[in-house]
Amino acid sequence: MTQYAILIYEAPSYYETMPPEGWGAVVDAHNVFTKQVVEHGGSITGGGALAPVTRATTIKVGTVTDGPFVESTEALLGYYTVEARDLDHAIELAKLCPATGGGVEVRPIVDPSTSPF
């Protein structure tokens, strides 16, 4: 099994305008996703929700800047790390990941003891 990151990109405004009961529905959808990963033969090895981009700090070439570095309508708001048989299996699992306010990206996690390419 290989590890993959499922990166969740969504519009922060989606959550800023969400009614309080909406957050419970988001949490429920992610709980369903974590069960589905196992049902589909994968496993979750980590993950988490990220604070809003307004609380980000960017460091580039030694310069520290408050806030996100790139202006975008979508931002990285959360992630999962999963074990999957191969990329096709990781994509199958990622399609199950709730990202109503955007989409997800799948990337292999590089083993530092081997070449990433």
Residue frames as qw, qx, qy, qz and C-alpha x, y, z in Angstrom:
[[0.000, 0.890, 0.457, 0.000, 0.00, 0.00, 0.00],
 [0.402, 0.270, 0.013, 0.875, 1.16, 3.51, -0.84],
 [0.120, -0.636, -0.472, 0.598, 0.33, 6.68, 1.06],
 [0.187, 0.519, 0.418, 0.722, -1.50, 9.53, -0.64],
 [0.009, -0.309, -0.369, 0.876, -2.58, 12.97, 0.51],
 [0.064, 0.672, 0.657, 0.336, -6.13, 14.01, -0.25],
 [0.185, -0.155, -0.168, 0.956, -6.01, 17.80, -0.12],
 [0.078, 0.724, 0.685, -0.024, -9.34, 19.57, 0.30],
 [0.157, -0.021, 0.118, 0.980, -9.62, 22.93, -1.46],
 [0.003, -0.719, -0.693, -0.055, -12.74, 24.98, -0.89],
 [0.055, 0.642, 0.088, 0.759, -13.87, 28.58, -0.99],
 [0.214, -0.089, -0.645, 0.728, -13.50, 29.98, 2.53],
 [0.353, -0.069, 0.000, -0.933, -16.64, 32.04, 1.90],
 [0.613, -0.191, -0.692, -0.331, -18.59, 28.77, 1.77],
 [0.538, -0.313, -0.682, 0.384, -17.96, 28.34, 5.50],
 [0.100, -0.031, -0.249, 0.963, -18.15, 32.03, 6.41],
 [0.454, -0.076, -0.163, -0.873, -21.77, 32.17, 5.25],
 [0.484, -0.147, -0.855, -0.111, -22.78, 28.73, 6.55],
 [0.592, -0.589, -0.005, -0.550, -25.52, 28.65, 9.20],
 [0.328, -0.543, 0.702, -0.325, -24.45, 27.05, 12.53],
 [0.855, 0.013, 0.456, -0.247, -26.27, 23.79, 11.80],
 [0.728, 0.631, -0.251, -0.096, -24.37, 23.50, 8.54],
 [0.045, 0.653, -0.737, 0.169, -21.12, 22.66, 10.36],
 [0.653, -0.151, 0.676, -0.305, -22.75, 19.57, 11.90],
 [0.856, 0.460, 0.148, -0.186, -23.66, 18.37, 8.41],
 [0.430, 0.744, -0.509, 0.054, -20.05, 18.87, 7.26],
 [0.273, -0.481, 0.790, -0.265, -18.74, 16.86, 10.22],
 [0.803, 0.115, 0.503, -0.298, -21.29, 14.11, 9.53],
 [0.762, 0.622, -0.132, -0.127, -20.24, 13.96, 5.86],
 [0.232, 0.681, -0.677, 0.154, -16.59, 13.55, 6.85],
 [0.539, -0.271, 0.730, -0.320, -17.49, 10.82, 9.35],
 [0.872, 0.358, 0.250, -0.223, -19.25, 8.96, 6.52],
 [0.541, 0.736, -0.406, -0.007, -16.18, 9.46, 4.30],
 [0.123, -0.587, 0.774, -0.203, -13.81, 7.95, 6.87],
 [0.722, -0.002, 0.639, -0.266, -16.02, 4.85, 7.11],
 [0.792, 0.577, 0.053, -0.191, -16.26, 4.59, 3.32],
 [0.231, 0.742, -0.628, -0.019, -12.46, 4.62, 2.95],
 [0.369, -0.303, 0.858, -0.186, -12.25, 1.45, 5.04],
 [0.753, 0.327, 0.478, -0.311, -15.22, -0.12, 3.24],
 [0.676, 0.717, -0.125, -0.118, -13.39, 0.48, -0.06],
 [0.943, 0.059, -0.080, 0.318, -10.19, -1.22, 1.12],
 [0.355, 0.625, -0.262, 0.644, -8.14, 1.82, 2.13],
 [0.571, -0.570, -0.449, 0.385, -7.14, 3.22, 5.49],
 [0.018, 0.935, -0.017, 0.353, -6.80, 6.73, 6.87],
 [0.745, -0.053, -0.338, 0.572, -3.40, 7.41, 8.41],
 [0.272, -0.346, -0.255, 0.861, -3.95, 11.06, 9.35],
 [0.083, 0.607, 0.503, 0.610, -5.71, 14.26, 8.55],
 [0.209, -0.507, -0.460, 0.698, -7.17, 17.43, 9.90],
 [0.182, 0.890, 0.370, 0.193, -9.05, 20.63, 9.29],
 [0.490, 0.092, -0.082, 0.863, -7.01, 23.80, 8.89],
 [0.057, -0.665, -0.350, 0.658, -7.74, 27.20, 10.40],
 [0.453, 0.848, 0.273, -0.038, -8.99, 29.86, 7.97],
 [0.672, 0.383, 0.056, 0.631, -6.43, 31.42, 5.62],
 [0.091, -0.889, 0.016, -0.449, -6.87, 34.70, 7.49],
 [0.672, -0.693, 0.258, -0.034, -4.88, 33.04, 10.28],
 [0.912, 0.220, 0.042, 0.343, -2.10, 31.83, 7.97],
 [0.226, -0.850, 0.334, 0.339, 1.48, 33.03, 8.04],
 [0.853, 0.500, 0.027, 0.147, 3.55, 32.71, 4.87],
 [0.446, -0.696, 0.404, 0.393, 7.34, 32.51, 4.78],
 [0.791, 0.558, 0.158, 0.196, 9.06, 32.98, 1.43],
 [0.603, 0.492, -0.198, 0.596, 12.78, 33.51, 1.03],
 [0.436, -0.105, -0.506, 0.737, 13.06, 34.38, 4.71],
 [0.195, -0.182, 0.031, -0.963, 10.31, 37.03, 4.64],
 [0.010, -0.364, -0.886, 0.286, 7.34, 36.44, 6.94],
 [0.260, -0.165, -0.261, -0.915, 3.94, 37.73, 5.84],
 [0.387, 0.184, 0.703, -0.568, 0.64, 37.51, 7.70],
 [0.689, 0.453, 0.168, -0.540, -2.09, 35.83, 5.70],
 [0.855, 0.228, 0.434, 0.168, -2.00, 33.62, 2.64],
 [0.343, -0.388, 0.444, 0.731, 0.63, 34.22, -0.02],
 [0.054, 0.133, 0.721, 0.678, -1.57, 33.61, -3.05],
 [0.466, 0.213, 0.210, -0.833, -4.90, 35.26, -3.78],
 [0.176, -0.040, -0.918, -0.352, -7.38, 32.58, -4.77],
 [0.621, -0.269, -0.137, -0.723, -11.07, 31.79, -4.55],
 [0.933, -0.247, -0.244, -0.093, -10.25, 28.40, -3.04],
 [0.063, -0.717, 0.619, -0.313, -7.80, 27.57, -0.27],
 [0.545, 0.052, -0.824, 0.145, -6.39, 24.43, 1.33],
 [0.515, -0.508, 0.142, -0.676, -8.80, 23.92, 4.22],
 [0.781, -0.335, 0.462, -0.253, -8.11, 20.33, 5.23],
 [0.438, 0.486, -0.735, -0.178, -6.45, 17.07, 4.33],
 [0.929, -0.223, 0.247, -0.164, -6.40, 13.32, 4.85],
 [0.133, 0.535, -0.815, -0.176, -3.54, 10.93, 4.41],
 [0.912, 0.046, 0.185, -0.363, -4.66, 7.52, 3.23],
 [0.295, -0.330, 0.856, 0.268, -3.11, 4.22, 2.29],
 [0.768, 0.452, 0.085, -0.446, -4.30, 2.92, -1.07],
 [0.881, 0.069, 0.414, 0.218, -3.26, 0.12, -3.41],
 [0.486, 0.144, 0.380, 0.774, -2.30, 2.54, -6.18],
 [0.034, 0.120, -0.043, -0.991, -3.19, 5.92, -7.64],
 [0.383, -0.266, -0.621, -0.630, -6.44, 4.65, -9.18],
 [0.492, -0.479, -0.708, 0.166, -7.54, 3.36, -5.76],
 [0.256, -0.322, -0.307, 0.858, -6.55, 6.69, -4.13],
 [0.178, -0.054, -0.313, -0.931, -8.62, 8.56, -6.73],
 [0.464, -0.398, -0.734, -0.296, -11.57, 6.26, -6.03],
 [0.433, -0.486, -0.581, 0.489, -11.28, 7.12, -2.32],
 [0.149, -0.191, -0.048, 0.969, -10.82, 10.85, -3.00],
 [0.241, -0.293, -0.550, -0.743, -14.04, 10.94, -5.03],
 [0.486, -0.549, -0.680, 0.006, -15.85, 10.03, -1.80],
 [0.374, -0.245, -0.358, 0.820, -14.35, 12.97, 0.12],
 [0.056, 0.872, 0.486, -0.023, -16.86, 15.75, 0.82],
 [0.329, -0.236, 0.093, 0.910, -15.76, 19.09, -0.59],
 [0.239, 0.747, 0.620, -0.019, -19.04, 20.83, -1.32],
 [0.023, 0.945, 0.032, -0.324, -17.42, 24.25, -1.48],
 [0.102, 0.766, -0.552, -0.312, -14.67, 23.20, -3.91],
 [0.902, 0.283, -0.312, -0.099, -12.76, 20.02, -4.77],
 [0.762, -0.534, 0.342, 0.129, -9.94, 17.72, -3.77],
 [0.455, 0.709, -0.537, -0.048, -6.45, 17.00, -5.05],
 [0.964, -0.235, 0.116, 0.055, -4.66, 13.64, -4.73],
 [0.313, 0.787, -0.521, 0.110, -0.88, 13.48, -4.39],
 [0.887, -0.055, -0.401, 0.220, 1.43, 10.58, -3.59],
 [0.461, -0.854, 0.241, -0.016, 3.40, 11.05, -0.38],
 [0.580, 0.628, -0.496, 0.156, 7.09, 10.77, -1.16],
 [0.896, -0.378, -0.064, 0.224, 9.22, 8.26, 0.73],
 [0.024, -0.950, 0.302, 0.074, 12.28, 10.36, 1.62],
 [0.614, -0.414, 0.632, 0.228, 14.54, 7.30, 1.35],
 [0.591, 0.301, 0.632, 0.401, 13.78, 7.05, -2.39],
 [0.112, -0.023, 0.307, 0.945, 13.69, 9.49, -5.26],
 [0.379, 0.453, 0.464, -0.661, 10.39, 11.42, -5.53],
 [0.544, 0.548, -0.270, -0.576, 10.47, 11.01, -9.31]]
